[in-house]
Amino acid sequence: GAGGGEPPALGLTVKPVNPALARQLNLADAAGVIVAAVRPGSRGAAAGLRALDVIMEVDRQPVKDLDGWQRAIDRSASEKVMLLLVRRERGTVFLTVRRDG
């Protein structure tokens, strides 16, 4: 199954960040979605997303949970690129994901 209702082109499997995960990753709070897997050759992989990245914002809008992620994906569907703010290890990085062919 696709899991998380993810658009296949992005190639991402994401899960909500729960309090246990937040502690494990030293996050200030249990917000955002965590990348569980990135399909090789997908747009997510091309953008540099990795497993255990925590997606905190899409196009400068905070993502609090899976619903917020899904809304952000739908909202940006007409855009050519998506800007993601990602927490990785102890820092944050901005990644751009191409949506167009």
ABEGO torsion letter per residue (X at the ends): XAEGGBBAAAGBBBBBBBAAAAAAAGBABBBEBBBABBBBGBAAAAAGBBBGBBBABBGGBBBABAAAAAAAAAAAAABABBBBBBBBEABBBBBBBBABX
